[in-house]
């Protein structure tokens, strides 16, 4: 398998590795200068040793291996593949034209079943042991010829949906996407890295409770949560295709195992070593010890007041490498990193709440060691109301909610514009949950067809500048999640805002009949915790925010047209992209907020819902004032310093400070008036 093992940036260029399984491997060094990489001659290493002779056996429900139980017909077409688990789940193909072929000596002297791009597959009849609806583990030895289209190893689907299991490998990347579900719906978890084409590899996954984890060889390859209930549909398990007969295996399958349980870590290791040893797939791993981290200060249970400043301190060590940085996190959201000891970070405490602080040590190989969490209670209070200028829609779960039998059928707009959100069908309404967060209620969407509609009106048909923030908790990102949208025919008219499946990356799109222009953030939102997030559009510039931090943006390429569709909360008009989680408050403005107003809005929301904001403490900026030769006065402060607004007053004795507009890149030019005038920066 051609894959990078490690990258070294400093001499001496040496690397300790562990050999986990026997086989033959070619090692190559690649030196890269400022111009081009240069490859060394490959060195072949024969790794000897032994591996487990058989896999774990408990709850093994399906075991197909190409070196046992294969029946072939003309042209080596495989018409039957006998199950070696003892459960009798044999695979058949009655039509030789639709059968894969057996290829002797395909890998390490062992045979494999070869599938071409044509519809070729085998079927395992539905049975209590072949249809696994509880915990499971499945691994296989495969070689994909390419990823020119979707590829499949095995699946059990009905109407092209998981019943109860489906897994395909994405075109171009080979990234696995696994699905489990039943009549009520399904969930999905994508892998992190693709399976390489053209080489034999060991791939698989396990599902333990609601957690599904992908594996590539012996390493985890992405994990996520599926809460959908897996159910069978009396359909066969197919090897080499899904029931669409479009998602098709192209390449070799040497062995497939399916367990009706999640293997332990040691059992999974034994299974992978058995497959690697049998098929001569050498497993190499950097011999690296994970670094350790410890939060030194504050002490657990510390209580401090906001606003204020606190110094975080941590210890970090690495027995076989070097510490590259120590990251400080609050509720698993990064605050900042420190690259040199002592590992200390002064932070501003901006809002009250309870927060779990961690230190994360990162070594020179990228291994991460997490400290135990330290709970910090931040007391104090924050703003009691958001900015109101330009506020067009304001929904908050602690006011104006009409709940019939717990179902939210109406949510009254608090902005004064009467943009109430309505759902007359109780079966399609989200639920009101009391005491969901910081003693406040929330409107809960369960990932099904739950939504509320705000009738189109001039005040919500916002085609120019817009700002929207919300307080939400996403349960997961197994599918694309929608907060709010105003679409017609599944196109933004004028705007669509969603959070992407797998990554949690928010995207906002605006459009006209000529086309639409989505702009995504650079990083994702966390699931499983209450957050403050939102976006802002000023002319064509899009900015995404997580709490008060910029997380990416870009420029819209199209304008915006409103076609009169409703503003829908929790669901797009395609009835596919559904919210799953809680929504406590939603605000939409018909303007791009100033930095000061945005700061007020975020601190209001964070304070109200007990979501602490911790930010690196910065020194007070220096305001410089100079008189130019042309008589104009230039007022500047450091470029790149965000969140400060210049203000002026004529009287320091009884100051009435007023914002001063017109600053560009933290530079303001004013004309002298002959009277005394004072300037300051306000955060």
Buried (B, 14 or more C-beta within 10 A) or exposed (E): BEEEEEEEEEEEEEBEEEBBBBBEBEEEEEEEEEEEEEEEEEEEEEBEEEBBEEBBEEBBBBBBBBBEBBBBEEEBBBBBBBBBBEBEBBBBBEEBEBBBBBBEEBBBEBBBBBBBBEBBBBBBBBBEBBBBBEBBBBBBBBBBBBBEBBBBBBBBBBEEBBBBBBBBBBEEEBBBBBBBBBEEBBBBBBBBBBBBBEBBBBBBBBBBEBBBBBBBBBEEBBBBBBBBBBBBBEBBBBBBBBBBBEBBBBBBBBBBBBBBBBBEEEBBBBBBBBBBBBBBBBBBEBEBEBBBBBBBEBEEEBEBEBBBEBEBBBBBEBEBBEBBBBBBBBBEBEBBBBEEEEBBBEBBBBBBBBBBBBBBBBBBBEBEBBBEBBBBBBEBEBBEEBBEEBBBBBBBBBEBBBBEEEBBBBBBBBBEBEBBBBBEEEEBBBBBBEEBBBEBBBBBBBBBBBBBBBBBBEBBBBBEBBBBBBBBBBBBBBBBBBBBBBBBEBBBBBBBBBBBBBBBBBBBBBBBEEEBBBBBBEBBBBBEBBBBBBBBBBEBBBBBBBBBBEBBBBEBEBBBBBBEBBBBBBBBBBEEBBBBBBBBBBBBBBBBBBBBBBBBBBBBBBBBBBBBBBBBBEEEBEBEEEEEEEEEBEBBBEEEEEBBBBBBBEEEEEEEBEEBEEBEEBEBBBEEEEEEBEBBBEB
